[in-house]
């Protein structure tokens, strides 16, 4: 029987005991946190053209202002890594939800570059804090379940993204003010953050780990080796999350500028992308248990690169949508494997800090990296600018081995090359 090692405990060993009510509630609470985050970010994404028009900024300036979103996220992630390890993930999740809502509200009043920068920085603070905290909880819940469940959590982020995109499209379709959608999502985000906090594992449960939770890297586990592994996982996270973040920030503008379609149509690429990411992540855990995380990353990158290539060369909207679908299908299972690998590098609070560094590196790509797309598009056009994330995805496929078992470790899992 194929088994999957989750912190050196096999499915067959852990599956004999069904998860208790407390663990089930914690899993649902993590689902809620991921959904709320996806919903809030999507509310910003699908309204980028309107928000940029209200603020009076063009592509190049918009790309630069996105640095504020990335800066807020990175600052918050590094702080949240220590805070969550000290006082736990529960208050960190709630604080992140409140800041996300505050950022959305500030976007409704962003007239001018300065106001837009402030709003995006606050939104980034919320995103960074809640992302580290909910992924920290996700790693613990997966450990306690004893089987792959991480991708399903990330699927709920995509569900939230699809819901936010659908809401934004509906607001545009009926001719309502886009600010209405932002206010609604802000309120829902706070409520969902409070609901999630009530079910998360307390600090004494989430932070306690006797070492069985860490990856057994055998004789190669030295500070230098661990540092290099964190750096390389961070580089992979940067590459793949930049590509994913590019869809968030530029798919709508690609539709309006390259294909000449209206705002309602511009919401469709992200809607399709988020929906496919959801389906892919809902099934990815089962696939990982069979083929292993290495193949998920390697072949997912290949499919994603093909999809983005279609987007770049297509001038027909249905074909472009098909390209976004392929891109989403390819990327769907990759980031959860990176975070799972990072979360298993060390036990307890130290593991939370290491996870925050890899997550932070990824969000440098997702939130700050798209600024590079803006700079490139200002000089070459948006189509050629998309070649940059395409090349990163191709390069990322060559680092797939990093999510498998480190050399020197007993092979207890499905770590296919």
C-alpha positions in Angstrom: 0.0 0.0 0.0 1.3 3.5 -0.9 1.8 5.6 2.2 2.4 9.3 2.5 4.7 10.6 5.3 3.4 13.5 7.2 6.1 14.3 9.8 7.3 10.7 9.7 3.9 9.2 10.5 2.1 7.2 7.7 -1.5 7.5 6.6 -2.1 3.9 7.5 -0.8 4.4 11.0 -2.7 7.7 11.7 -5.9 6.8 9.8 -6.8 4.1 12.3 -8.0 6.9 14.7 -10.7 9.2 13.4 -10.1 12.9 14.0 -12.0 14.2 17.1 -14.5 17.0 17.1 -11.9 19.6 18.2 -9.7 18.7 15.2 -12.6 18.8 12.8 -13.6 22.2 14.1 -10.0 23.4 13.6 -10.0 22.2 10.1 -13.2 24.0 9.3 -11.9 27.1 10.9 -8.8 27.1 8.7 -11.0 26.6 5.7 -13.0 29.7 6.7 -9.7 31.8 7.1 -8.5 30.8 3.7 -11.9 31.6 2.1 -12.1 35.0 3.8 -8.6 35.9 2.6 -9.3 34.9 -1.0 -12.6 36.8 -1.0 -10.9 40.0 0.2 -8.0 39.8 -2.2 -10.4 39.1 -5.1 -12.4 42.2 -4.2 -9.3 44.3 -4.9 -8.2 42.3 -8.0 -11.4 42.5 -10.0 -11.8 46.2 -9.3 -8.3 47.2 -10.2 -9.3 49.1 -13.4 -11.9 51.2 -11.6 -9.7 51.8 -8.6 -6.8 52.8 -10.8 -9.1 55.2 -12.8 -10.4 56.7 -9.6 -6.9 57.3 -8.3 -5.8 58.6 -11.7 -2.9 56.3 -12.2 -1.6 54.5 -15.4 0.0 51.1 -15.8 3.6 52.2 -14.8 2.4 54.1 -11.7 0.0 51.3 -10.8 2.8 48.8 -11.0 4.9 50.9 -8.6 2.0 51.4 -6.1 1.7 47.6 -6.0 5.0 47.7 -4.1 3.0 49.1 -1.2 0.8 46.0 -1.1 3.9 43.8 -1.2 5.8 45.8 1.4 2.8 45.7 3.8 2.6 41.9 3.3 6.3 41.2 3.8 6.5 43.4 6.9 3.5 41.7 8.4 4.6 38.2 7.5 7.9 38.6 9.3 6.3 40.0 12.4 3.5 37.5 12.3 6.0 34.6 12.2 7.3 35.5 15.7 3.9 36.7 17.0 2.1 33.5 16.0 4.9 31.4 17.6 4.7 33.5 20.8 0.9 34.0 21.4 -0.5 31.7 18.8 -2.3 31.9 15.5 -5.8 32.7 16.8 -5.3 36.5 17.5 -3.1 36.8 14.5 -5.8 35.5 12.2 -8.4 38.0 13.7 -6.0 40.9 13.4 -5.3 40.0 9.8 -9.0 39.9 8.9 -9.6 43.3 10.5 -6.7 44.9 8.6 -7.9 43.3 5.3 -11.3 44.9 5.8 -9.7 48.2 6.7 -7.6 48.1 3.5 -10.7 47.5 1.3 -12.6 50.4 2.9 -9.6 52.7 2.3 -9.6 51.7 -1.3 -13.1 53.1 -1.7 -11.7 56.5 -0.8 -8.4 56.3 -2.7 -8.3 59.5 -4.7 -4.7 60.0 -5.8 -1.5 58.0 -5.6 -0.7 58.6 -1.9 -4.2 57.4 -0.7 -3.8 54.4 -3.0 -0.4 53.5 -1.5 -1.7 53.8 2.1 -4.8 51.6 1.3 -2.6 49.0 -0.4 -0.1 49.0 2.4 -2.9 48.4 5.0 -4.4 45.6 2.8 -0.9 44.1 2.6 -0.5 44.1 6.4 -3.8 42.2 6.8 -2.9 39.7 4.0 0.6 39.0 5.4 -0.5 38.5 9.0 -3.5 36.2 8.2 -1.5 34.2 5.6 1.3 33.2 8.0 -1.1 32.4 10.8 -3.6 30.3 8.8 -0.8 28.4 7.1 0.8 27.7 10.5 -2.5 26.3 11.6 -2.8 24.3 8.4 0.5 22.6 8.9 -0.5 21.6 12.5 -3.9 20.3 11.4 -2.3 18.3 8.6 0.1 16.8 11.0 -2.7 15.8 13.3 -4.8 14.3 10.5 -1.8 12.3 9.3 -2.6 12.6 5.6 -2.3 15.3 2.9 -4.9 18.1 3.5 -2.9 21.2 2.7 -4.1 21.6 -0.9 -7.7 21.6 0.2 -7.1 24.6 2.5 -5.6 26.5 -0.4 -8.6 25.5 -2.5 -10.8 27.5 -0.2 -8.6 30.5 -0.9 -9.5 30.0 -4.6 -13.2 29.5 -3.6 -13.1 32.9 -1.9 -11.3 34.3 -5.0 -14.0 32.9 -7.3 -16.7 34.3 -5.0 -15.1 37.7 -4.9 -14.7 37.7 -8.7 -18.3 36.7 -9.2 -19.5 39.4 -6.9 -17.3 42.0 -8.7 -18.6 40.9 -12.1 -22.2 41.1 -10.8 -21.7 44.6 -9.5 -20.3 45.7 -12.9 -23.1 43.9 -14.8 -25.9 45.7 -13.0 -24.2 49.0 -13.3 -23.7 49.5 -9.5 -20.8 51.5 -8.0 -17.8 49.2 -7.5 -17.4 50.7 -4.0 -20.5 48.8 -2.9 -18.9 45.5 -3.5 -15.8 46.5 -1.5 -17.9 47.6 1.5 -19.8 44.3 1.5 -16.7 42.2 1.3 -15.0 44.2 4.1 -17.9 43.5 6.4 -18.0 39.8 5.5 -14.3 39.5 6.0 -14.4 40.7 9.6 -17.3 38.3 10.4 -15.5 35.3 8.9 -12.3 36.2 10.7 -14.1 36.1 14.0 -15.8 32.8 13.2 -12.5 31.3 12.2 -10.7 32.4 15.3 -13.3 30.7 17.5 -12.5 27.3 16.1 -8.7 27.4 15.7 -6.4 25.4 17.9 -5.1 27.4 20.9 -1.4 28.2 21.3 -0.6 25.4 23.7 -1.8 22.9 21.1 -0.5 24.4 17.9 2.9 25.4 19.3 3.7 22.2 21.2 5.8 19.7 19.2 8.2 17.1 20.5 10.1 17.0 17.2 8.0 14.2 15.6 6.5 17.0 13.5 9.6 17.9 11.7 11.0 16.3 8.6 13.7 13.8 9.5 16.6 15.0 7.3 19.0 12.5 8.9 22.7 13.3 9.1 22.5 16.2 6.7 20.4 18.3 9.0 22.8 21.2 9.9 22.2 24.9 10.3 23.8 25.6 6.9 21.8 22.9 5.2 18.6 24.1 6.8 19.3 27.7 5.7 20.0 26.7 2.1 16.8 24.7 2.0 14.8 27.6 3.3 16.4 29.9 0.7 15.8 27.5 -2.2 12.2 26.9 -1.1 11.8 30.6 -0.9 13.1 31.0 -4.4 10.6 28.5 -5.7 7.8 30.2 -3.8 8.8 33.5 -5.3 8.7 32.2 -8.8 5.4 30.4 -8.7 3.6 32.9 -6.6 4.8 35.8 -8.8 3.1 33.9 -11.7 0.0 33.4 -9.7 0.0 37.0 -8.5 0.3 38.1 -12.1 -3.1 36.7 -12.8 -4.5 38.6 -9.8 -3.1 42.0 -10.9 -2.9 41.9 -14.7 -5.4 39.4 -16.2 -8.2 42.1 -16.2 -6.0 44.7 -17.7 -4.7 42.2 -20.3 -8.3 41.6 -21.3 -9.2 45.3 -21.7 -5.9 46.4 -23.2 -4.9 43.5 -25.5 -8.4 42.2 -26.4 -10.3 45.5 -26.2 -13.1 44.1 -24.1 -15.2 45.8 -21.3 -14.9 45.5 -17.5 -17.5 42.8 -17.2 -15.5 40.5 -19.5 -12.3 41.5 -17.8 -13.5 39.8 -14.6 -13.8 36.4 -16.4 -10.1 35.4 -16.7 -9.6 35.6 -12.9 -13.0 33.9 -12.3 -12.0 31.0 -14.5 -8.5 30.9 -13.1 -9.7 30.8 -9.5 -12.4 28.2 -10.3 -9.9 25.9 -11.9 -7.4 26.4 -9.1 -10.2 25.4 -6.7 -11.0 22.2 -8.4 -7.3 21.4 -8.8 -6.5 21.9 -5.2 -9.6 19.9 -4.0 -8.2 16.9 -5.8 -4.5 17.6 -5.4 -4.2 16.0 -1.9 -5.4 12.6 -3.3 -3.0 12.9 -6.2 -0.1 13.8 -4.0 -0.7 10.7 -1.9 -0.3 8.6 -5.1 2.4 10.3 -7.2 4.2 12.4 -4.6 4.8 16.2 -4.3 7.8 16.2 -6.7 5.8 15.2 -9.7 3.0 17.6 -8.7 5.4 20.5 -8.9 7.3 19.4 -12.0 4.4 18.5 -14.2 2.2 21.2 -12.9 4.8 23.7 -13.9 4.9 22.3 -17.4 1.2 22.5 -17.8 1.1 26.0 -16.4 3.8 27.2 -18.8 1.9 25.9 -21.7 -1.2 27.7 -20.6 0.5 31.0 -20.2 2.1 30.6 -23.6 -1.4 30.3 -25.1 -2.4 33.5 -23.3 0.6 35.4 -24.7 0.0 34.4 -28.3 -3.8 34.3 -28.4 -5.9 37.1 -29.9 -9.2 35.3 -29.5 -11.0 35.6 -26.1 -12.2 32.0 -25.8 -8.7 30.7 -26.6 -7.3 33.1 -24.1 -9.7 31.8 -21.4 -8.5 28.3 -22.3 -5.0 29.4 -21.6 -5.9 30.8 -18.2 -7.6 27.5 -17.4 -4.5 25.5 -18.3 -2.4 27.9 -16.3 -4.6 27.5 -13.2 -4.7 23.8 -13.5 -0.9 23.6 -13.7 -0.3 25.9 -10.7 -3.1 24.5 -8.5 -1.1 22.0 -6.5 2.3 23.6 -6.4 2.3 26.2 -3.6 0.7 23.9 -1.0 3.6 21.5 -1.5 6.1 24.3 -1.0 4.4 25.4 2.3 4.1 21.8 3.5 7.8 21.3 2.9 8.7 24.6 4.7 6.4 23.9 7.6 8.1 20.5 8.3 11.7 21.9 8.4 11.7 22.4 12.2 9.4 21.8 15.2 7.4 24.3 17.2 7.9 28.1 17.1 11.1 27.8 15.0 9.1 26.0 12.3 6.6 28.8 12.3 9.4 31.4 11.8 10.9 29.3 8.9 7.5 28.9 7.3 7.0 32.7 7.5 10.2 33.3 5.6 9.2 31.0 2.8 5.7 32.4 2.7 7.2 35.9 2.8 9.5 35.1 -0.2 6.5 33.9 -2.1 4.6 37.0 -1.5 7.5 39.2 -2.6 6.7 37.5 -5.9 2.9 37.6 -5.6 2.5 41.1 -4.4 5.6 43.0 -5.3 6.7 41.0 -8.3 3.8 42.1 -10.5 5.3 45.6 -10.3 8.0 44.3 -12.6 5.2 43.3 -15.1 4.0 46.9 -14.9 7.4 48.3 -15.7 8.0 45.9 -18.5 4.5 46.4 -20.0 5.1 50.2 -20.1 7.9 49.7 -22.6 7.1 46.5 -24.5 3.3 46.0 -24.0 1.5 43.6 -21.7 1.9 40.5 -23.9 5.7 40.5 -23.9 5.6 41.4 -20.2 3.8 38.1 -19.5 6.9 36.2 -20.9 8.7 37.0 -17.6 6.4 34.9 -15.4 6.4 32.2 -18.1 10.1 31.9 -17.8 10.0 31.7 -14.0 7.5 28.9 -14.2 9.7 26.9 -16.5 12.7 27.5 -14.3 10.7 26.5 -11.2 10.1 23.0 -12.7 13.8 22.3 -12.2 13.6 22.8 -8.5 10.8 20.3 -7.9 13.0 17.9 -5.9 13.1 20.4 -3.0 9.6 19.4 -2.0 10.6 15.7 -1.7 12.5 14.0 1.1 15.9 15.5 1.7 18.9 13.3 0.9 20.0 11.3 3.9 16.4 10.8 5.1 14.7 7.4 5.4 12.3 7.1 2.5 9.0 6.7 4.2 6.9 8.7 1.7 6.0 8.9 -1.9 8.9 11.1 -3.0 9.0 10.3 -6.7 11.6 12.2 -8.7 
